[in-house]
Amino acid sequence: FLGEQDLVPETALGADIWRALEAPHKLLAPLSAANSAQEIPAGIWALIPLYIARYCAPEVNAELIGCVALCSECFLCALDLLDDVEDDDPTPLRQQLGDARLLNVATALLALASQSLLSAPRYGLSNERLLSLLGVLHEQWLRATQGQHRDLLVEKQAMQDVSSEECLRITEDKSGSLLRLACSLATISTGAPAKIVDLFASAGLQVGIAYQLNNDIRDLSLLLKPELASSDDTPKTDLSHNKKTLPIILAAERLAYHQQRAPVDTQGDVVAQSYDEALKASLAVAFYYRSRAANIVNEIEDVYSVPMPPELRFLLSLDGVGPSSSNRG
């Protein structure tokens, strides 16, 4: 597909696009850059549409779903690059390319995402479904952008002025909508029933929120204990940039609570205790959203009378969260 667009690695833009797709946790990342069990699985944005499509329609045309999976991967890779610049994260790729080239690569990836969908009719996708796919792509794109914009705005607010509820609403828009998009691309492209489209979209929303919370938890944990970082981890800037992630907001709330009650000579212990309590509470919230997703997945399995393959449950971060319907009495 990239060759058809004259974007092979031998071209200047093609080489930078390949660098972006080979970054840690992306689909083409080398095995040495594999993610840990607590992070989003590598290549998730292409693999989730692929496995959902195969689950809903085992005989789905491989080239067709390949177009959909490539759309998802290119689109989310582009948004990640934009996010790195907007959040001023010093990623290795950003340091290597600089902001101008990085933004141009993001622009190219957004174009490739749409172009890959436009290529799907040659493999049997109807024009009606193509329009539906383009519609859901742009709908969730705008919702994620709105969430990202609100996230940037709250950086300027005082910590006590941002509630945990507002933080979760932002997370739902900027992150939950993206996993919902990946799920919807798969179900719509295979012609799944409307009920299944809605159920997978709902499950994707819950999983997307949980993934973002886990990411925020990991980022704060690495800020507190840098020695735990791997070679693939980017230096974390959440605290220095006044980010309002759920664990940071909860830590501020717990710190204010303890400081009102603790003697002055124990303030250092109170800070550590506040962070520990916030991380544990955030993990519980993430598990809550994963549990909601697991319940929805059980509904999907009941419709098809077929359990989801373990690979898909892993990609949706549902291992160990509730029984599969095939194991229920």
C-alpha positions as CSV (number, residue, x, y, z in Angstrom):
1,F,0.0,0.0,0.0
2,L,2.8,2.5,0.9
3,G,4.5,1.5,-2.3
4,E,1.4,2.5,-4.3
5,Q,1.6,5.9,-2.7
6,D,5.3,6.2,-3.6
7,L,6.2,6.1,0.1
8,V,8.6,3.2,0.2
9,P,11.5,3.5,2.8
10,E,13.8,4.6,0.0
11,T,12.0,7.9,-0.3
12,A,12.5,10.8,2.2
13,L,9.0,10.9,3.5
14,G,8.5,7.2,3.3
15,A,11.6,6.6,5.5
16,D,10.2,8.9,8.2
17,I,6.8,7.2,8.0
18,W,8.5,3.9,8.5
19,R,10.4,5.3,11.4
20,A,7.1,6.3,13.0
21,L,5.6,2.9,12.5
22,E,8.7,1.2,13.9
23,A,8.7,3.3,17.1
24,P,8.2,1.4,20.4
25,H,4.7,-0.1,20.8
26,K,3.8,0.5,17.2
27,L,2.9,-2.3,14.8
28,L,6.3,-2.6,13.1
29,A,8.4,-2.1,16.3
30,P,11.3,-4.6,16.6
31,L,10.8,-7.3,19.1
32,S,13.4,-5.8,21.4
33,A,11.0,-2.8,21.9
34,A,8.1,-5.0,23.0
35,N,5.8,-3.5,25.6
36,S,5.4,-4.7,29.2
37,A,2.3,-6.5,30.4
38,Q,1.0,-3.2,32.0
39,E,1.1,-1.2,28.8
40,I,-1.0,-1.1,25.7
41,P,0.0,-4.1,23.6
42,A,2.2,-3.3,20.6
43,G,0.4,-3.0,17.3
44,I,-3.0,-2.8,19.1
45,W,-4.5,-0.3,16.7
46,A,-4.2,-2.6,13.7
47,L,-4.6,-5.9,15.5
48,I,-7.9,-5.1,17.3
49,P,-9.8,-4.4,14.0
50,L,-8.2,-7.5,12.5
51,Y,-9.3,-9.8,15.3
52,I,-12.7,-8.3,15.8
53,A,-13.4,-8.6,12.1
54,R,-12.4,-12.3,12.1
55,Y,-14.5,-12.9,15.1
56,C,-17.6,-11.3,13.6
57,A,-17.1,-12.6,10.1
58,P,-14.5,-15.5,9.9
59,E,-14.6,-15.5,6.1
60,V,-13.9,-11.8,5.8
61,N,-11.7,-10.8,2.9
62,A,-8.2,-10.5,4.2
63,E,-7.3,-7.5,1.9
64,L,-10.4,-5.7,2.9
65,I,-9.8,-5.9,6.6
66,G,-6.2,-5.2,5.9
67,C,-7.2,-1.8,4.6
68,V,-9.3,-1.2,7.7
69,A,-6.5,-2.2,10.0
70,L,-4.0,0.0,8.2
71,C,-6.4,2.9,8.5
72,S,-6.6,2.4,12.3
73,E,-2.8,2.1,12.7
74,C,-1.9,5.1,10.5
75,F,-4.6,7.2,12.1
76,L,-3.6,6.5,15.7
77,C,0.1,6.8,14.9
78,A,-0.6,10.3,13.5
79,L,-2.5,11.3,16.6
80,D,0.3,10.0,18.8
81,L,2.8,12.2,16.9
82,L,0.6,15.2,17.3
83,D,0.2,14.5,21.0
84,D,3.9,14.3,21.4
85,V,4.3,17.9,20.1
86,E,1.3,19.2,21.9
87,D,2.4,17.7,25.2
88,D,6.1,18.6,24.5
89,D,7.2,15.0,25.2
90,P,10.8,14.4,24.3
91,T,10.4,11.2,22.4
92,P,13.4,9.7,20.5
93,L,11.5,10.1,17.2
94,R,10.7,13.8,17.9
95,Q,14.3,14.4,18.8
96,Q,15.5,12.7,15.7
97,L,13.2,14.3,13.2
98,G,12.4,17.7,14.8
99,D,8.9,19.1,15.1
100,A,8.6,20.2,11.4
101,R,9.3,16.8,10.0
102,L,7.3,15.1,12.7
103,L,4.2,17.1,12.0
104,N,4.6,16.5,8.3
105,V,4.8,12.8,8.9
106,A,1.6,13.1,11.0
107,T,-0.1,14.8,8.1
108,A,0.9,12.1,5.7
109,L,-0.3,9.4,8.1
110,L,-3.7,11.0,8.4
111,A,-3.9,11.1,4.6
112,L,-2.9,7.4,4.4
113,A,-5.6,6.5,6.9
114,S,-8.3,7.9,4.7
115,Q,-6.6,6.6,1.5
116,S,-6.5,3.1,2.9
117,L,-10.3,3.1,3.5
118,L,-10.8,4.5,0.0
119,S,-8.9,1.5,-1.3
120,A,-11.2,-1.0,0.4
121,P,-14.0,-1.0,-2.3
122,R,-11.6,-2.8,-4.7
123,Y,-11.8,-5.8,-2.2
124,G,-15.6,-5.8,-2.0
125,L,-16.5,-3.0,0.4
126,S,-19.8,-1.4,-0.6
127,N,-20.0,2.4,-1.1
128,E,-22.6,2.5,1.6
129,R,-20.2,0.9,4.2
130,L,-17.4,3.1,3.0
131,L,-19.4,6.2,3.7
132,S,-20.2,4.7,7.2
133,L,-16.6,4.1,7.9
134,L,-15.5,7.5,6.8
135,G,-18.3,9.0,8.9
136,V,-17.3,7.2,12.1
137,L,-13.7,8.0,11.5
138,H,-14.3,11.7,11.4
139,E,-16.9,11.6,14.1
140,Q,-14.5,10.0,16.6
141,W,-11.6,12.1,15.3
142,L,-13.5,15.3,16.3
143,R,-14.5,13.9,19.6
144,A,-10.9,12.9,20.4
145,T,-9.7,16.3,19.3
146,Q,-12.2,18.0,21.6
147,G,-11.0,15.9,24.5
148,Q,-7.4,16.7,23.7
149,H,-8.2,20.4,23.6
150,R,-9.9,20.3,27.0
151,D,-6.9,18.4,28.3
152,L,-4.5,21.2,27.1
153,L,-6.8,23.8,28.6
154,V,-6.9,22.3,32.1
155,E,-3.1,22.4,32.2
156,K,-3.5,26.1,32.9
157,Q,-6.0,25.6,35.7
158,A,-5.1,25.1,39.4
159,M,-5.1,21.5,40.5
160,Q,-7.9,22.1,43.0
161,D,-10.1,23.5,40.3
162,V,-10.1,20.2,38.3
163,S,-12.2,17.3,39.6
164,S,-11.6,13.6,39.1
165,E,-15.0,13.5,37.3
166,E,-13.8,16.1,34.8
167,C,-10.6,14.2,34.3
168,L,-12.5,11.1,33.5
169,R,-14.8,12.9,31.0
170,I,-11.7,14.2,29.2
171,T,-10.2,10.7,29.2
172,E,-13.4,9.3,27.8
173,D,-13.3,11.8,24.9
174,K,-9.6,11.9,24.1
175,S,-8.8,8.2,24.6
176,G,-12.0,6.1,24.9
177,S,-13.3,7.4,21.6
178,L,-10.2,6.1,19.8
179,L,-10.6,2.5,20.9
180,R,-14.2,2.8,20.1
181,L,-13.2,3.9,16.6
182,A,-10.9,0.9,16.2
183,C,-13.8,-1.5,17.2
184,S,-16.3,0.3,15.0
185,L,-14.1,0.2,11.9
186,A,-14.0,-3.6,12.2
187,T,-17.7,-4.2,12.8
188,I,-19.0,-1.8,10.2
189,S,-16.7,-3.1,7.5
190,T,-17.9,-6.7,8.0
191,G,-21.5,-5.7,8.0
192,A,-22.1,-6.8,11.6
193,P,-25.6,-6.3,13.0
194,A,-26.3,-2.9,14.6
195,K,-26.5,-4.4,18.0
196,I,-23.0,-5.9,17.7
197,V,-21.7,-2.6,16.3
198,D,-23.1,-0.8,19.4
199,L,-21.8,-3.4,21.8
200,F,-18.3,-3.4,20.5
201,A,-18.3,0.4,20.4
202,S,-19.3,0.4,24.0
203,A,-16.7,-2.1,25.0
204,G,-14.0,-0.2,23.1
205,L,-14.9,3.0,25.0
206,Q,-14.5,1.3,28.4
207,V,-11.2,-0.4,27.3
208,G,-9.9,2.9,25.9
209,I,-10.5,4.7,29.2
210,A,-8.8,1.9,31.1
211,Y,-5.8,1.9,28.9
212,Q,-5.3,5.6,29.3
213,L,-5.7,5.3,33.1
214,N,-3.1,2.5,33.1
215,N,-0.8,4.7,31.0
216,D,-1.2,7.6,33.4
217,I,-0.6,5.3,36.4
218,R,2.6,4.0,34.8
219,D,3.8,7.5,33.9
220,L,3.4,8.8,37.5
221,S,5.0,5.6,38.8
222,L,8.1,6.2,36.6
223,L,8.2,9.8,37.7
224,L,8.3,8.6,41.3
225,K,10.7,5.8,40.7
226,P,12.8,6.5,37.5
227,E,14.9,3.4,38.1
228,L,11.9,1.3,37.0
229,A,12.0,2.8,33.5
230,S,13.0,0.7,30.5
231,S,15.1,1.8,27.5
232,D,11.9,2.3,25.6
233,D,10.3,4.7,28.1
234,T,10.2,8.4,27.2
235,P,11.1,10.8,30.1
236,K,7.8,11.7,31.8
237,T,6.7,15.3,31.9
238,D,3.2,15.0,33.5
239,L,4.2,16.8,36.7
240,S,6.4,19.5,35.2
241,H,3.7,20.3,32.6
242,N,1.0,20.5,35.2
243,K,-1.0,17.6,33.6
244,K,-4.3,16.8,35.2
245,T,-4.3,13.0,35.0
246,L,-6.5,11.0,37.4
247,P,-3.6,9.7,39.6
248,I,-2.1,13.2,39.9
249,I,-5.5,14.8,40.8
250,L,-6.2,12.0,43.4
251,A,-2.7,12.5,44.8
252,A,-3.3,16.2,45.2
253,E,-6.6,15.5,47.0
254,R,-5.1,13.0,49.3
255,L,-2.1,15.2,50.1
256,A,-4.4,18.1,51.0
257,Y,-6.4,15.8,53.2
258,H,-3.4,14.4,55.0
259,Q,-1.6,17.7,55.4
260,Q,-4.5,19.0,57.4
261,R,-4.1,16.2,59.9
262,A,-0.4,15.3,59.9
263,P,2.3,16.9,62.2
264,V,4.8,19.1,60.3
265,D,7.6,16.6,61.0
266,T,5.8,13.8,59.1
267,Q,5.0,15.8,55.9
268,G,7.5,13.8,53.8
269,D,5.8,10.5,54.8
270,V,2.5,12.1,53.9
271,V,3.6,12.9,50.4
272,A,4.7,9.4,49.7
273,Q,1.5,8.0,51.3
274,S,-0.7,10.3,49.1
275,Y,1.0,9.1,45.9
276,D,0.6,5.5,47.0
277,E,-3.1,5.9,47.8
278,A,-3.7,7.7,44.5
279,L,-2.0,5.1,42.4
280,K,-4.0,2.3,44.1
281,A,-7.3,4.2,43.7
282,S,-6.5,4.8,40.0
283,L,-5.8,1.1,39.5
284,A,-9.2,0.3,41.0
285,V,-10.9,2.8,38.7
286,A,-9.1,1.3,35.7
287,F,-10.2,-2.2,36.8
288,Y,-13.8,-0.9,37.0
289,Y,-13.8,0.1,33.4
290,R,-12.2,-3.2,32.3
291,S,-14.9,-5.0,34.2
292,R,-17.6,-3.0,32.4
293,A,-16.0,-4.0,29.1
294,A,-15.9,-7.6,30.2
295,N,-19.6,-7.6,30.9
296,I,-20.3,-6.1,27.4
297,V,-18.0,-8.8,25.8
298,N,-20.1,-11.5,27.5
299,E,-23.2,-10.0,25.8
300,I,-21.4,-10.2,22.5
301,E,-20.4,-13.8,23.1
302,D,-24.0,-14.6,24.0
303,V,-25.2,-13.2,20.6
304,Y,-22.7,-15.3,18.6
305,S,-22.6,-18.3,20.9
306,V,-18.9,-18.3,20.4
307,P,-16.2,-17.3,22.9
308,M,-13.8,-14.6,21.9
309,P,-10.3,-16.0,21.1
310,P,-7.7,-15.4,23.8
311,E,-5.8,-13.1,21.5
312,L,-8.7,-10.7,21.3
313,R,-9.3,-10.8,25.0
314,F,-5.6,-10.0,25.6
315,L,-5.7,-7.1,23.1
316,L,-8.8,-5.8,25.0
317,S,-7.0,-6.2,28.3
318,L,-9.7,-8.6,29.6
319,D,-7.4,-11.4,30.8
320,G,-8.5,-12.2,34.3
321,V,-11.4,-9.8,34.3
322,G,-14.6,-11.8,34.6
323,P,-15.4,-15.2,33.0
324,S,-15.9,-15.7,29.4
325,S,-19.5,-16.6,28.6
326,S,-18.3,-20.1,27.6
327,N,-17.2,-20.6,31.2
328,R,-20.4,-19.4,32.9
329,G,-22.9,-21.8,34.4
